[in-house]
Amino acid sequence: MVKTKKQPLLYLCATPIGNLGDMTLRALEVLAGADTIACEDTRVSGKLLKHYQIRKELFAYHEHNKHEAGEALIKKMKVGQVVVLLSDAGMPGINDPGMELIRRCQEEEILYSVLPGPSAFITALVFSGMDSSSFSFRGFFPKNNKEKKKISEWLDNDEATTIFYETPHRINKTLAWIAEQWPKRELAVIREISKLYEEMIKGSAEEVLEEAESRVLKGEMVLIISGAKENDTTVYTDQDLDALFQRFQEQGATKKEAIAMMADYTGQSKNELYQRFMLK
């Protein structure tokens, strides 16, 4: 149990996800009074502090040094120093190592506080106008087939809105995969939130893919997928499966490899595909 003290020694401070004017007055006050400001990238946080004329020591704390740097921050707090943790944008502790520092504070009974502020996925959800009565945030969209298969099973059945982060160089590939699985499922891609080129592309999965492929999308992106509905999963005919099997083989896959790739791609049983294509 965390013991109550007069003042928190760690503040998790939300930072703007675009427009620097989105800092709160309380956050600026806490930053100005901090002994140490920990952040993912000292260059990014340095620009924010310079904008508000705050001159403080910046301490790098990120995924690659979180264990060593985290212990150094704990030592600072144990001697009474006030530490403020920033992420590059949005709320610390979401898709960054901030949560691990919170757990260490809990273990050491160090009081901490969270300063409310911007969060990209919440802002994007509201912006999209899609159902927010029930939703889940799943972090960055998975890259490997095993994780994609899990996501496929999740999206096939979950009626809640699902939210992902995605990068510009992967967005078209991700949209193509989703459109192949659920071409009519409603999607929204929100990018450059609160910046000059803020934009939302919204429509069916195939419509959003078509728009994305017509130009180059840049900036930080949030991908929002509507919940499952009846009959929105792609149905693969025998002709579709034959064409997929031939396509994967033309790409150099053996029969067994093609079957495994088809199982990942369509979500169908590998055993059933094996019976169809290896034993006929």
KAVENWO-V442294 format. One line per field, one symbol per residue. ss: DSSP state (a for helix, b for strand, c for the rest). phi: phi as a letter, one per 20 degrees, with the letter a starting at -180 (. if undefined). Layout:
ss = ???
phi = ???
This chain:
ss = cccccccccbbbbcbccccaaaccaaaaaaaaaccbbbbccaaaaaaaaaaccccccbbbcccccaaaaaaaaaaaaaccccbbbbcccbcccccccaaaaaaaaaaccccbbbbccccaaaaaaaaaccccccbbbbbbccccaaaaaaaaaaaaacccbbbbbbccccaaaaaaaaaaaccccbbbbbbcccccccbbbbbbaaaaaaaaacccccccbbbbbccccccccccccaaaaaaaaaaaaaccccaaaaaaaaaaaacccaaaaaaaaacc
phi = .ffecfbfdcdedfcgeafffefeffffffffefecdebfcfffffffffgdlddbfdcfcbgecgffffffffffffenfedddddfanefndlbfgfffffffffelefcbdefrfbfffffffgfmegdfbbcddmfffeeffffffffffffdeeefdccebegfdfffffffffffcgdffcbddclgmegdgbcdcrfgffffgfffebeecnfccdccfffcfmdefdefgffffffgfffffeofffffffffffffeneffffffffdede
